[in-house]
Amino acid sequence: MDGFDHNGVRKAFNIPGNYWIPLLLAVGHFSSDKELAPANWCKAYDEIVVNF
């Protein structure tokens, strides 16, 4: 995940200051009774994919 709060993660998981946190990885499964909303910064498929 980009742009996470390093100090917040250290505090939440009791990670000492001498450890470097390079990334966060979301692990789990998506519940089929929920609807996934795209992030505000995500581009639409048509803005990324070019067909010739």
C-alpha positions in Angstrom: 0.0 0.0 0.0 1.3 3.4 -0.9 1.1 6.3 1.5 0.5 4.5 4.8 1.3 6.1 8.1 4.6 4.5 9.2 4.4 5.8 12.7 0.8 4.7 13.1 1.8 1.2 11.9 4.7 1.1 14.3 2.4 2.1 17.2 -0.5 -0.3 16.2 1.8 -3.3 15.9 4.5 -2.4 18.5 7.3 -2.4 15.9 10.6 -1.1 17.3 12.2 1.9 15.6 15.2 -0.1 14.4 12.9 -2.0 11.9 12.1 -0.6 8.5 8.6 -1.1 7.1 8.8 -1.2 3.3 5.2 -2.0 2.6 1.8 -3.1 3.9 0.0 -6.0 2.4 -3.8 -6.5 2.7 -4.6 -10.1 3.3 -8.1 -11.6 3.5 -11.1 -12.3 1.4 -13.9 -10.2 -0.1 -17.4 -10.8 1.2 -19.7 -11.3 -1.7 -22.5 -9.5 0.1 -20.6 -6.2 0.0 -19.9 -3.8 -2.9 -16.3 -2.7 -3.6 -16.0 1.0 -4.3 -12.9 2.0 -6.5 -10.4 4.3 -4.9 -10.7 8.0 -5.8 -7.4 8.1 -7.6 -8.0 5.0 -9.7 -8.3 5.5 -13.5 -11.1 3.9 -15.4 -10.3 0.9 -17.7 -10.8 3.1 -20.8 -8.2 5.6 -19.5 -5.5 2.9 -19.2 -6.1 0.4 -22.0 -5.6 1.4 -25.6 -7.1 -0.7 -28.4 -5.7 -0.6 -31.9 
